[in-house]
């Protein structure tokens, strides 16, 4: 292997190791809160829109 490829390979292994530690750490220590689980569709969403009819005025250039 050439020198640059060996260096890039070591950085790639370091990135894979860091990703695996972070990913499995989140899986191991993350505990979802009850508020997130119980608040799903508790209240229907209200459709938002413009407060007045002035939002779509014609533009004069």
N, C-alpha and C positions, 0 to 999 in steps of 0.2 A: 504494500500500500504506500502511496505517496504521503509526504508529510502533511499536506493540507487535508487530505482525506482522513488521516488518522486523528487529526485535531477535531475535524467536524464530527467524526464518529463518536469521539468522547463527549462532545457537547450534546449530541443527539441522545446518547445514553443518559446523560445528566438530566436532560429535559424530560425523558420518559420516566425516569425515577422520581423527579419532582412532581410530575403530573400524577403518577400512581400514588405517591404519599399524600398529596392534597386530596385526590378524589376519594381514596379509601378513608382518609381522616374525616372528611365531611360525612361519608356514609356511617362511620362509626360513632361520631359525636353529635351529629345534628339530631335534635329532637323537635319535631313540629309542635307548635303550641296548639292548645285546644281552641283558642280564638280563631286561628286560621281555618281549622277544620269545621268549626260550628257556624261560621259566618257565611257559608256558601249559600247564595240565593236566599238570604233571610228577608230581603226587601227587593221588590222589583226595581229595576233601573228606570229612572225618569229620563225621557228623551230630552236632550238639551238642544237649544236653538237660539237664534238671535232674539234679543230683548225687544227690539223694535223693528219697524219696516225700513229703517234708514240704512241697513247694511248693504242693500243692493241698488244703490242709486246709479243712474247712468253716468258715465264718465265723459266729460267734454274735454277734448284735447285741442 
